[in-house]
Amino acid sequence: MQGLFVSFEGPEGAGKTTQARRLAEDLRSEGHDVVLTREPGGTPLAEAVRGLVLRHAESGGVPMSAATEALLFTAARADHVDRLIRPALDAGRVVICDRFTGSTLAYQGGGRGLDADALTAAQELATGGLRPDLTLLLDLPVRDGLDRRFGDGEGDTPNRMDAESEAFHERVRATYHRLAAAEGSTWVIVDAGRPPVAVAAAIGDTVRSVLRNRRTSDRRVPHQAVETGRP
Ligand code: T5A
């Protein structure tokens, strides 16, 4: 039995963490076996890399090149896939991941300007070709997301990416839109500018529809095998 892999993507402050938690709670209450995880992070090694790659210089972070940054995010992902995501999927669990390969393509590709083909090849190496069954792109204007996080002068300490210019974050958002257009039906753009309850309802409908389709196609598999004569 193969599990279901759902990732959340989007610019800063879009509500990914809020919605990923909520989806995990809702699916658990419906009896699904859910693993909720995040990137960078999810395993001891990847959480250690998180501390290294996200810490702002003002909080003791070390300077690094764009390529070093991309490879650190990608190395953390390799460990995360190997030790947590793939075993959970193999056990038939639903994995909900707050950011995945789309973040590297959007931030280090679109934001930092690294070569998209080289980044994609690195993702293949890190994930062994594993892709989410569904990516939910929580979309909202860059300024609105930054205001949600820091508008009142509160919010958590800015990390190295938060501290980038608004133009950087606009390039990230534009890259997300290009990825969604290129990936087709496995990426769904969710209007994240609505109240949390409305965003959660849209996400819930989308995920349940994928789960229903999956159950239907699972039931059809033995039939097809007999009809086509495949073992
Ligand atoms: N990164 C990551 C890369 O550059 N490359 C990579 O490969 C990877 C994996 C991660 C950073 O690393 C970068 C991207 C990121 O910059 P992080 O601390 O994990 O950093 O931060 P983010 O994932 O960006 O999470 P954020 O906290 O910025 O935003 P979320 O998770 O989208 O938003 P959330 O849920 O925390 O909500 C933010 C605020 O908005 C409110 C919440 O209550 C909260 O106050 N909110 C809403 N307000 C109004 N309406 C709604 N619908 C709301 N939803 C939430």
Residues whose N, C-alpha, C, O or C-beta is under 5 A from the ligand:
A	BS01	T5A	P11 E12 G13 A14 G15 K16 T17 T18 E39 P40 F73 R99 F100 S103 T104 Y107 R148 R149 M161 D162 A192 R194 P195 P196
